[in-house]
């Protein structure tokens, strides 16, 4: 991309284009950053970082440093060209002030500042400023340091020279404190920022990103990947066994679209493909993803037929067959991306489809000819997937003929609810028969259904579709939910608004819950995305004193109860080992009563789906070493406090 991404056009004050004012941001922050929750808080950092990354894409920035300061303010410094400080003649004031105080003002709107850019349509700097208690910016240019301060989006003085610097130094430093009257929390999560910045570094080959945490625990990470998205694929595959050594890499420019694709097959059965446009993830794919899938299916079928791996009478391999066990990154840079909807979830540019198809087809054809053994291995894995898919189809059809996968023949152990309006209904997936018996007695029969499962369900991370359909416990869940799975999934047929996983509050219970979540994430992800999946929170302790009874859901809560009632020999403390130890009345009072219970909704952060995929693979895959590293790195974040 080096020749494509460099721009020799002037980047000066008049390249900053003004589209509209800033008035609505503080009144309706959710319109601009999605929400005022922790997710929106972190989005402020992404916006400033994205501006610096745009400098890197223009060939003008090599290092970005992000620091979480002791007071949870954020400093972002880059070594780019520095935001222009001269007068913007349309606004009659410094371009620097325009960038930070006018919505939709930046070098991304045809002013010649950038060839391609990510960011939130150029609103980043001004929105961050509007939603901060204070913000300061420093620009380093020509041996001078220019600065300006702002309070809640309004300039506090003019842009002025506030110091001198080395003549070779150039760039921008932004320091801001999020406004605690707007955000639900202003405490930054280091792991969240680390995940996003690592991904950004993978997508911007050779860019060095540093993350520093100056708060009490002190952290520091550096990310720099000269291999770019090839290293991204290696990272995503680290918990799996790669089928061949080299990551396949395709690069080229067609129709003014720069295309980069990297992929590698592994021994798993899942398709982990992620698409990006100008470094922004597109969770719903779009034309660039369609182009990749078409090229992959067409090229492998052509190779398999030409080399007699597929006979003339054999059915063609489907895209699902070829993508089984695939980890892929599709990253394109395009000058004027058109997204469907306001959320940038799906790319609509028609030229992107043809560009990706052409670049991947050409590069992949050459690779397969040069690496016949790798090509043969991929084709043979695809043929196995094809046979498993056919076996799964037959198993599914047989089950349907017997009525085992439709609402007419619900599983025998399901205690269904009498209300037939899904909006009013919920199903508890319960571990074990004894807990299932208590839950059936405790429940509200009108709206609460109980499905007891026997032991640990199949680990779908290690199983093909035919084995999944053959598993009785999974089949019971599929039937009870009513939606079908995989390509048959239809959320309009969901029979319950809430699917509640209720397991023991111990290691085994956590493992069973993780197995269930893995199944739902891999085969019914829309249930999670649309907010239908929950974890029940049973108590850890029961405390009795005289006629008083208290339940504690954490060690901290237990200590508070003991302090409140007084610690003496008349206290009776019971540590629950499992749900089966509670009678029906206790289970209802603590875990099932909608008026008292604590439910934890399971959510997917679609901006970090690649890291979520890595987590599932690490925890549920075969490789021990990545799992050990994960536990060591994350043990300090574990807590017995299960309240949400």
N, C-alpha and C positions, 0 to 999 in steps of 0.2 A: 504493500500500500504506500511505500515511502514516497513515490512520485505523485500518487493520487492525492495523498492527504496534505501535502505541503501547499501553502498558498502564498503567492507573491503579491497578492492584492494588498492595498493599503488597509491597515487596521487602525483607524484614527477616530477622532471624536465624532465626525459626521457619519461614521458607519453604524453608530448606535441609533436604531430605529424606534420611535415611540408609537405605540398602538393605543394605549388607553391608560386611565388613571388607576390609583391604588385604593380607592375608598372602601371597597367591599370586603377586603381581606380579613380585617379584624372582626367584622360582623359575622362573616360566614367562612371561617378558616377551613372547614371540612371540604368546601368546594375546590380548594387549592392544594391541600396536602392530604386529602382523604379522610382524616379524622383528627381529633385532638387527644387521642390516646397515645400510648407509648409508640405505636407505629408512626403516627404523625410527627411525634417528637423526633424520631430518628430520620424522618424524611427531610427535616431541615438540614441535617448534615449532608445527606445525599445530594441535595440541590446545590450546595456550595461546592461539593466535591465534583459534581457533574460539570460545573462551569470550568473547573481546572482541567478535567479530563478532556473537555472540548479543545482546550489549548494543546493538550498532548496529541489529540487527533489531527490538529493542524500542524503538528511537527514542531511545536514551540515550547513544550514543557516536558521535563524528564523526571521530576520528583514532586510528590504531594505529601505533605505532613499534616496529619490530623491528631489533635491533642484534646483529650478530655481533661479539663482543668479541675482543680480541687473543689470548686463551687459548681460543678456540672455545666460551666460555660464551655464553649467549643472554639478552638482555634484551627483554622485551615489555612495553610501557607503553600503556595506553589511557586515554581520558578519559570512561569510563563512570561508572556510579553508585558503583563501588567495591564489592568483596565485603563483605557484612555482617560486622561485627566483634563484635556483641553475642553474648550467650550463647544457644546453641541448647539449649533445655530438655530435649530428648530425649537429647542427648549429655552435657549438663552441662558443656560447654566452648564456647569461642568458635566461632562459625560459620565463621570464617576457617580455624581449625585443622581443623575437620571437613572442609571442602572439600579441603584439601591432604593429609589423612591417612586418610580413609575412602573406600573404593571405592564408586562409585555414590552419591556425595553431591553434591548441587547443586540449583539452582533449576529443574530441568527435569523433575521427576517429579510434577507435579500440586500443587506447593506454591505456585503462583501467581507464581513468579518470572519465568517466560517463557511467552509464547503459543506461539512456535515456536523451535526451536533446532536447530543442527547438532551438531558435536562427536561424540565416540565414546560415545554413550549416557551422557554426563555423567561418564565416568571420567577425563577429560583431566587435570585438575590433580593428582589424587592419583597417577595413573600416572606422570606426568612427575616428580613429587616422588620416588616410589619408585625411579625409574631414574636419578636424579641423585646425584652425589657430594655436592653441597650445593644448596640452593635457598633464596632469600630472597624474601619478598613484602612489599610496602609498599602500604598503602591510604590514599588521601587523602580525608578526609571532614571537613566542618565545621571547617576550619582546623587539623585535627590529622593527623599522619602515624602510622598504626598499622603495626607490623611484627612479623614472626616469622621465625625461621631454622629450617632443617631439615637433617639429615644422613642421607642414604640413606633418606628417607621418614619419619624420626622427628623430632618437634619438639625443638628445642634451646632450651628456654625457653618462656615464655608469650607470648601476644599482648599487646603493650604499646604505649603511646604513645612513639614514638622521636623525635618532633620536631613542628614546627608548619609550616603552609603557608598560603598565601593562602586566605581563606574561600571564594573562588569555585572553587578547584581541587578536582577530584574525579577518581577513577579508581583503577586498580590497576597496579602495576609488579611483574613477576615476573622474577627473575634466577636462572638455573640453569646448572650444569655437568654434562653427561651423564657417567654413570659409565663410565670406561674399562675396568672389569672386566666389564662387561656387553655393551658395543657393540664390534663388530669394528673400527669406526673412530669417532673423535669429531671428525673434521674436517668442517666444514660446507661444502657446495658452494653458492656464491652463486647460480649460474644456476638450480639446482633451486628454491631459496627464491624467487627472483625470479619464476619461472614461476608458482608456486602463488599467491603474493601478488597478482600481476597479475590472475590469474583470479578470486581472491576479491574484488578491487576491482571488476571488471566486474560481478560477480553482486550486489554491494551498492551500488546506485546512490548516488553522492554521498559514499561513505565514502573518507576519505583514508588511505592506507596508505604508510608510509615504511619503506624497507629500507636499512640502513646496514651497511657492512662496515669494521670498524676494524682489520682485519689488514693485512698488509704492502701488498697491492695497492690498498687503499682504493676502495670503491665506494659509490654512493648513488643510489637511485631513489625517485621518488615516483609513486604511482598514485592517480588520482582520476578517476572517469568519471561525470559527471552524466548521460550518456546511458545508463549501465548496460549491459544486454545488447545494445542496439542498437550501441553502440561495440564490443562484443565481436565481433559479426558482422563489422563493418567491419574489425576487426583480423585476424580469421581469413581474410578475403577479400583481404587486401592484396597477395598474390602472384598474384591472379587478376583477370580483367576482369569487373566486375559487369555484369549484363544490364540493370539499371535503377538509377536514382540512389538512391532512398530504400529504406532497410531497412524491411520490413513489420513492424509492431509490434502485438501483440495483448495486451491487459491486462484483467483483470477478476477478480471473486471469485464463485464458485459453490460451493454446498454447503460453505461455510466453508473452501474451498481458494482461496488467492490464486494466480492464474496470470499468468505473464509469458512471452511467446513473441516472439522476433525472428528473422526469416529474410530471405534474399536469394539469388537465383539468380546463378550466374556461368557463365563459358564452359567450365568443366571438365566432366568426366563422372562425378564422384564425389559421393556423398551424405555430407556431413559434418554430422551431426546429433548434438548433445550434450545430455544431459538431467541436471537437477540437482534435488535435493529439499533444501530448507533449506540451500542452498549446498553440499551434498555431491554430488559427481558419482555418477551411477548408470551405470556402464559397460555393464551389461546391460539398461538401459532399464527397462521396466515399464509399469504402467497409464497413467502420464502420457504416455509416448512413444506408446503405442497410441492414446490419445485424439487426439494431434496428427496421427498418420499418417492416422487415419480421417477427421478433419476436412478435411485437405488433399486427400485423394483424392475425397471426396464433394463438396466445394465446387468444385473445379476441373472435375470432370466435369459438375456441374450448370451451371456458367457456360458451358462449351464447348458443351453441348447447347442451352442457351437462346439462345446467340448464333450458332448454326449453324456453329461451328468444327468440331464433331463432328456428322456426319449421323446420322439415326436408325439407319441400317444399319451405322454404324461401331462397332467394338468400343470399349468404355470404356478410358480411360487407366488404367494400373495405378499403384499407389503408386510403384514404381520409376521409371516414366516421368516422373512429375511431380517426383520428388525428384532427378532427374539434375542435377548441378551445383548442388545446394542446400547452403547453409550455414545451420544453424539452431541456436538455443539455446532449450531449454524449461526454464524455472525455475519451480518451484512452492514455495509455503510452506504447510505443512500441520501441524496441531497434534499429531497422533499418527501419525507415519509408520510403516507396517508394511513391513519389508523381508524379502525371501525370503533365508534363510541368514544367517550371522553377519557377512558381509562388506559389507553395505549395497550390494550390486551391482545389485539389482533391486527396484523398488517394487511393493508388492502391494495398496495401498488401492484398492478399486473406485471410490470416489467421485472419485478423481483422474482416472480415464478420462473420466467424464462431464463433469467441470468443464473439463478442457482442450479436449475436443471442442466443448463449448458456446461457450466464450470464443473459440476460434480460428475456428469456423464463422461466428459472428456478426460478428467484426471483419474477417475475410477477405472475406466476402460484400460488406460495405460498401466495403472497399478496392478490390475488383475493379470494382465499379460506378462508383466515382469515378475509376478509373485504367484505362480500357479498353485503351489502347495497351500498358501493362505486362501486363495480363491476356492480351492477344492474343499478345504475345511469349513469355510463359511457356507458353501452350497450344501454340504452334507448336514450341517447343523440345521439349516433351513428346511431340508427334506424331513429331518426328524420332527421339527416343529410342525410341518405340514401333516405328518401322520398323526401326531398328538392332537392337532386341531380337529382332524377328521374323527378321531376316537372320542374327543370331547363332544363333538356335534352328535355322534351316535348316542353317547351316554345321555346327553341333554334331551334328544328326541325320545329315547326310551323312557326317561323319567317323565317327560311330558305326557306320553301315551298312557303311563300309569297314573297320571294326575299328580305326580310328586313335586312338580315345580309350578303349580298354579294354585290360586286361592281355594279351589274346590277341595283340595286334599292337604290341609295344613298338617304339620307334624303332630304326631300323637301326643308327644310330651308337652306341647304348647298349651298353656292355659290362656286362652284368648279373652279379650275384653268384649263386653256386650255392645258398647257404642261403636258404630260402624263409620263414623266421621273421623278420618285420619287426623284432623286438626286437634281433636280432643284426646287422642290416644297416644300411649307410650308403651314401649316394650322393654322389659328388663332382661338382659342376657346374664344369667346367673351361673356361677361356677358351682357344680356339685348338686347332688340330689337333696341333701339335708337342707342346704340353704335355699334350694328351689322350693322345698316343701314349706319352709317358714314364709318365704316370699309369697307363695300362692295363698297361704292363710291370711297374711298381713294385707295384701293388696286391696285397692279399691277396684272391685270387679267390673265396674262400668267402664273405666278408662285405662286400667293397667293390665297389660299382658305379661306373662312370665314364660321365658324359655330357658329351662335348665340345660346346661351342657355338661357332658361327662368328660372330665379331665381336660388336658391341653389339646386345643385344635391343631390341625396341620399347619406347619410353618410354610406359608405359601411362597416365601422368598426362595424356597428350594424345591418347588414343585411346578410341573406343567399343568395346563388347564384340565387335561383328562383326569389327573389324580385329584384335582380340586373338586371336580364334579362327582368323583367317586367317594369323597369323604362325607360320612353321614352327618357329622356335626355341622359342617359348612353347608351341606345341602339343607339342613333344617333352618339355618339362618336365612339362606337365599329364599326359601319357600315362605318363611314367616314375613320377611320384609316385603315380598311381592314385586320387587323391581327388576329381578333378573340381574345378571352381572356382565361385565366386559362389554362386547358389542351389543348384547341384548338389553343393556341397562335402560330402564325407562322410569325416571323419578316420579312421573305422574301416577304411577301405580303403587307408590309407597303407602303402606297400610298404617304407619305410625309416624307422628310428627317428631317424637323423641325416641331415639335408640340409646338405651342407657346400659353401659357395661358395668356390672356390679360384681366385683371380685373381692377376695380377702385382702386386708391391708397388710400384706406381707410380701416377701420376695416372690413366692410362687404366684400369688394373685397378680402382682405387677407383671410377671412374665406372661400370664394368660391374657391380661388386658393388652399387652404389647402384641401378642400373636393376633388377637382380634383386630386391633388397629391396623396391623400390617395387611391383613386380608381386606379390610375396608378401604385402605389407602390405595392398594394395588388394583382392586377390582370394582369398587364402588366409590371412587373419590368424590363424586358429586354429593354424596350423603354428608361428607365432612365439609366440603366447600360451602354447602348451603345451610350448614349449622344444625344438622339433625342428630349428631353423635355427641354423647355425653359420657362422663365417668361419674359413677356414684361415689360418695365419700362416706364410708362407714366409720364409726368412731374407733379410736384405739383403746380407750379406757372407759370403764364405768366406775363412778365413785358413789358410795353410799355412806350416809351418816344420819343415824336416827331414821326418820321417815323420808329424808331428802335424797334425791337421786340426781346426779349430774353426769353428763357425757363429755369426754374430752377428745378432740380430733387431732391433738398434737401434744408433744411433751410440754411445750410452753403453756398450752391451755390447761393441762393437768396441774402444772405448778401454780398457775393463777387460781384455779379452783381450790387447791390445797391451802394456799395463802388466805383465801377469802373465808374458808370454813374453819380454818385452824388445823394444824397438824397434831393429831393425837391418836391414841390406840383404838379409838372407836371408829376411825375411818376404815372403810373396806374399799380397796382398789382392785378392780378386775381388769387384767390386760386381755383384750379379745384377740384370740389367735385366728379366728375366722368368723364368717357370717353365720355358720352353723351353730355357734355358741349363743346366738341371740334367739330368744323366742319371738314369735310373730309380732307381739306388741312392741317389743324393743326395736325390732327391725323397722317397723312402721314409723315409730317415733323418731328414730335417728337418721334413717336412710331413704325412706320411701314417701313420707308425708310431704306433699308439695309445699305445705305451709312452713315446714321446719328444715327440710333437708338441704344439703349443700351439693349442688351439681357443678361439675367442671365441663364446660363446653370445649370440645376438641376443634381447633381451628387450623387452617393451613395458611401460612404466609406465602402468597403466590410470588412474592418478590424473591424468596429464598428457597424455592422448591428444590434446587439442585442440592443444597445442604441437607434438606429433609430427606432426600433420596439417599444421600451418603449415610445419614444417621440410621435409617432403616436397614440398609445393607450391612453397616458395621455391627449393629446389634443382633441382626437375625441371620447374617451370612455365615459361611464356613470358616473364614479366616479369624484366627484367635488374636494375632498381634494388633491389628487395628482396633479390635474391641478392647483389649487391655489398655492401649493408648487413650482411647476415648474415656474409659472409666477413670484412668489416672488424671486426665485433664479436667473432667467434669465432676469428680467426686465432691469437690468443695462447694458445688452448687446444689448438691442433693440436700433434701430437708425432709424431716418427718411431718412438717406442717402441710397438711393436705387441703387446707381451706382455700377456696377460690373467691 
